[in-house]
């Protein structure tokens, strides 16, 4: 068995494990080749994770922007005030901002009672 760690300078991704049916099946040159392959594989994994994180961030930002737009139209408030309302409701409800925004976009309304939401919006006006 030949095992090589998959890592980049900042992250450990796992290991590359190569198996053989016989003892001493991997000569010393194979270790060098395996470490080279592991370095390339680790870099590819790191790039894929970064791309996933960026895609998620863009989707999150889009949903929050849509929720802001709904609040802006519904309560005739500015974008910054709509974001403040979302932030405050998120904190009060101990809910992630993006989850609250998804609910607002899905329901086309704030999840809290309308009177509470209107109070928050009016205090920020």
C-alpha positions in Angstrom: 0.0 0.0 0.0 1.2 3.5 -0.9 -0.4 6.5 0.8 0.1 10.1 0.1 -1.6 13.1 1.8 -3.6 15.4 -0.4 -3.0 19.0 0.8 -2.5 22.5 -0.3 -0.7 25.2 1.7 -3.9 26.0 3.6 -6.0 22.9 3.5 -5.8 19.2 4.0 -8.1 17.3 1.6 -7.5 13.7 2.5 -5.2 11.0 1.2 -4.4 9.2 -2.0 -4.2 5.5 -1.3 -2.8 3.1 -3.8 -3.1 -0.7 -3.2 -1.3 -3.7 -4.6 -1.8 -7.4 -4.2 1.9 -8.1 -3.4 4.3 -6.8 -0.8 6.8 -4.2 -2.0 4.9 -3.7 -5.2 5.7 0.0 -5.3 9.4 1.0 -6.1 10.8 4.3 -4.8 10.1 6.1 -8.1 6.4 5.4 -7.6 6.3 7.5 -4.5 7.6 10.5 -6.4 5.0 10.0 -9.1 2.3 9.6 -6.5 3.2 12.8 -4.6 3.2 14.7 -7.9 -0.3 13.3 -8.8 -1.5 14.1 -5.2 -0.3 17.7 -5.5 -2.3 18.2 -8.8 -5.4 16.4 -7.3 -5.2 18.6 -4.2 -5.0 21.8 -6.3 -8.0 20.7 -8.3 -10.0 19.9 -5.2 -9.1 23.3 -3.7 -10.2 25.1 -6.9 -13.5 23.2 -7.0 -14.2 24.1 -3.4 -13.4 27.8 -4.1 -15.7 27.8 -7.1 -18.6 26.2 -5.0 -18.1 28.9 -2.3 -18.2 31.7 -4.8 -21.3 30.3 -6.5 -23.0 30.0 -3.1 -22.1 33.6 -2.2 -23.5 34.9 -5.4 -26.8 33.0 -4.9 -27.0 34.2 -1.3 -26.5 37.8 -2.4 -29.1 37.4 -5.1 -31.8 36.1 -2.7 -31.0 38.8 -0.1 -31.3 41.5 -2.9 -34.7 40.0 -4.0 -36.0 40.1 -0.4 -34.8 43.8 -0.1 -36.6 44.6 -3.3 -39.9 43.1 -1.9 -39.6 45.1 1.3 -38.7 48.3 -0.6 -41.8 48.0 -2.7 -44.1 46.8 0.1 -43.1 49.4 2.7 -41.8 52.2 0.5 -38.3 52.2 2.1 -34.8 52.5 0.8 -32.5 49.6 0.1 -30.4 50.2 3.2 -33.5 50.4 5.3 -34.9 47.2 3.8 -31.6 45.5 4.6 -31.7 46.9 8.2 -35.2 45.4 8.6 -34.0 42.0 7.4 -31.0 42.1 9.6 -33.1 43.1 12.7 -35.7 40.4 12.0 -32.9 37.9 11.5 -31.3 38.8 14.8 -34.6 38.9 16.7 -35.7 35.5 15.3 -32.2 34.0 15.7 -32.4 33.0 12.0 -29.7 33.2 9.3 -30.2 36.3 7.1 -30.2 34.2 3.9 -32.9 31.8 5.4 -35.1 34.8 6.3 -34.5 36.2 2.8 -35.5 32.9 1.1 -38.7 32.9 3.2 -39.5 36.5 2.2 -38.9 35.7 -1.5 -41.0 32.5 -1.3 -43.9 34.0 0.7 -43.7 37.5 -0.8 -44.1 38.8 2.8 -42.3 39.0 6.0 -42.6 35.9 8.2 -43.4 38.0 11.3 -46.8 39.5 12.0 -47.4 42.4 9.7 -47.8 44.8 12.7 -44.3 44.0 14.0 -42.8 44.3 10.6 -44.5 47.6 10.0 -43.3 48.9 13.3 -39.7 47.9 12.4 -40.0 49.5 9.0 -41.5 52.7 10.4 -38.8 53.0 13.1 -36.2 53.0 10.3 -38.0 55.5 8.1 
